Amino acid sequence: MTINKVSQIAICEKVIIFAETKKLPMKNWKDDPENYQRMSEPHANRDAANEALANFYKEVEEARKKHKIADILIVIKDSCVYEDGEVGTFLQHSQYGNKLNGISMAAYVYGAETMEHNETINKLLKGK
C-alpha cells in the first residue's frame, strides 16, 4: 500500500473501524481536540506516511487476531508533505476478513455516519 498524491479532499474526522460481528460502543469514544490537532500535523514525507500506515496495519492485524474479530473495514484520511513541498491529503481503505462483506459494511457505515452528521448539523442549527 502506497500513497499517491490526490487533488480531492474528503471530509472524514475519524478512523472508522466496524466489526460486523458486534457493534462497538461508540459512546465510549471521547473528543480529544489537543490529540486530534497533534495527529493532524502532516507526515514529513510520503515515506514517513507509508511507514506509519504499515505500522498501524500491523497492529490492527495483531489486534484482530488477539480479539477474534472476523471482519474489519478501515477508512483513513491523513496528510503528508509531498516532494514539491505542498501538503496533500490522502484517503486509504483496507478490509480484513471476508471480501464479500465489504460493500455491506461500507454501506452500513455510510448510513450511520450520514445520520450522525445530520444530527450534528440539526443541533448546530437549533443552537444546541
Helices and strands as residue ranges (DSSP letters): E 16-19, G 26-28, H 33-39, H 46-67, E 72-81, E 87-96, G 99-101, H 102-125
